[in-house]
Amino acid sequence: MQRVVVLKDQANKIAHEDSAQLACEAAGAIRTVAALTREEDCLRLYSESLEEPLRQSNRTAIWSNALFSFTQSMVFFVIALIFWYGAVLVSKREATTFEFFVGLMVCIYCLSQLWCSNMVDL
């Protein structure tokens, strides 16, 4: 996970190099820019140079948020599956309500421990 963050930071840095260079050049030559009344041109060029990095970061954000929402929803799906199976067992009188809730708590505890151990490994 840490490698992904480092690679994303490097990609962001590379994407913003052109706009940063443009801003530094304009700021360094501010007197010339002001004398030629090119402030709006510099602002337009700077804004245009930020469009592509913005599109790339939006695309990345959409995919990462979609993946995050899927993984978060899987926890609730598993709990719903446990409830469904427990209801089937209780309705067939193969388990009591007490046994169902004990099994539910055991499953939730095991899932939380599994999730936490995976988070530490990342």
PLY file of the C-alpha trace (Angstrom):
ply
format ascii 1.0
element vertex 122
property float x
property float y
property float z
element edge 121
property int vertex1
property int vertex2
end_header
0.00 0.00 0.00
2.81 2.38 0.84
4.35 1.78 -2.58
1.05 2.75 -4.26
0.99 6.03 -2.32
4.60 6.79 -3.28
3.90 6.05 -6.95
0.78 8.24 -6.83
2.79 11.08 -5.27
5.42 10.75 -8.00
2.75 10.79 -10.71
1.19 13.91 -9.15
4.59 15.59 -8.99
5.33 14.85 -12.63
1.86 16.01 -13.69
2.24 19.34 -11.92
5.84 20.06 -13.03
4.76 21.95 -16.16
2.30 24.18 -14.34
4.77 24.83 -11.52
7.47 25.76 -14.04
5.07 28.11 -15.81
4.08 29.79 -12.54
7.71 30.16 -11.45
8.70 31.72 -14.76
5.79 34.17 -14.62
6.54 35.10 -11.01
10.24 35.48 -11.76
9.57 37.82 -14.63
6.64 39.63 -13.04
7.86 43.05 -14.13
8.11 41.96 -17.75
4.72 40.27 -17.57
3.16 43.37 -16.03
4.86 45.70 -18.50
3.51 43.72 -21.45
0.08 43.33 -19.73
0.27 39.55 -20.11
-1.18 38.70 -16.68
-4.39 37.25 -18.10
-2.44 35.19 -20.64
-0.24 33.79 -17.88
-3.30 32.98 -15.79
-5.00 31.28 -18.74
-1.90 29.21 -19.56
-1.51 28.22 -15.92
-5.17 27.21 -15.65
-4.95 25.18 -18.86
-1.81 23.42 -17.67
-3.73 22.25 -14.57
-6.62 20.73 -16.55
-4.91 17.42 -17.40
-3.64 16.70 -13.85
-7.16 17.49 -12.60
-8.70 15.02 -15.05
-6.18 12.34 -14.06
-6.74 12.86 -10.35
-10.53 12.80 -10.82
-10.28 9.50 -12.68
-8.06 8.04 -9.96
-10.35 9.31 -7.22
-13.41 7.75 -8.84
-11.76 4.35 -9.14
-10.27 4.38 -5.66
-13.56 5.49 -4.10
-15.47 2.82 -6.03
-13.07 0.15 -4.79
-13.23 1.49 -1.23
-17.04 1.54 -1.25
-17.12 -2.03 -2.57
-14.81 -3.31 0.14
-16.77 -1.48 2.84
-20.08 -2.86 1.57
-18.72 -6.42 1.63
-18.68 -6.32 5.44
-22.40 -5.59 5.51
-23.06 -8.21 2.85
-21.34 -10.87 4.95
-23.29 -9.85 8.06
-26.54 -9.99 6.06
-25.57 -13.45 4.80
-24.93 -14.60 8.37
-28.33 -13.25 9.45
-30.03 -15.01 6.55
-28.36 -18.34 7.25
-29.09 -17.98 10.97
-32.75 -17.31 10.19
-32.86 -20.46 8.07
-31.34 -22.52 10.90
-33.68 -21.04 13.50
-36.76 -21.54 11.28
-35.86 -25.21 10.77
-35.21 -25.49 14.53
-31.65 -26.66 13.91
-30.39 -23.85 16.16
-31.87 -21.77 18.94
-31.99 -18.00 18.92
-29.30 -17.95 21.60
-27.01 -20.18 19.50
-27.64 -17.95 16.48
-26.62 -14.80 18.33
-23.55 -16.50 19.82
-22.54 -17.60 16.31
-23.23 -14.11 14.98
-21.01 -12.49 17.60
-18.24 -15.04 16.93
-18.41 -14.34 13.19
-18.41 -10.57 13.66
-15.47 -10.80 16.07
-13.50 -13.04 13.68
-14.25 -10.74 10.74
-13.13 -7.69 12.68
-9.91 -9.41 13.75
-9.25 -10.50 10.18
-9.90 -6.99 8.88
-7.65 -5.39 11.53
-4.81 -7.83 10.87
-5.00 -7.03 7.14
-4.90 -3.31 7.89
-1.73 -3.74 9.97
-0.04 -5.66 7.14
-0.70 -2.84 4.69
0 1
1 2
2 3
3 4
4 5
5 6
6 7
7 8
8 9
9 10
10 11
11 12
12 13
13 14
14 15
15 16
16 17
17 18
18 19
19 20
20 21
21 22
22 23
23 24
24 25
25 26
26 27
27 28
28 29
29 30
30 31
31 32
32 33
33 34
34 35
35 36
36 37
37 38
38 39
39 40
40 41
41 42
42 43
43 44
44 45
45 46
46 47
47 48
48 49
49 50
50 51
51 52
52 53
53 54
54 55
55 56
56 57
57 58
58 59
59 60
60 61
61 62
62 63
63 64
64 65
65 66
66 67
67 68
68 69
69 70
70 71
71 72
72 73
73 74
74 75
75 76
76 77
77 78
78 79
79 80
80 81
81 82
82 83
83 84
84 85
85 86
86 87
87 88
88 89
89 90
90 91
91 92
92 93
93 94
94 95
95 96
96 97
97 98
98 99
99 100
100 101
101 102
102 103
103 104
104 105
105 106
106 107
107 108
108 109
109 110
110 111
111 112
112 113
113 114
114 115
115 116
116 117
117 118
118 119
119 120
120 121
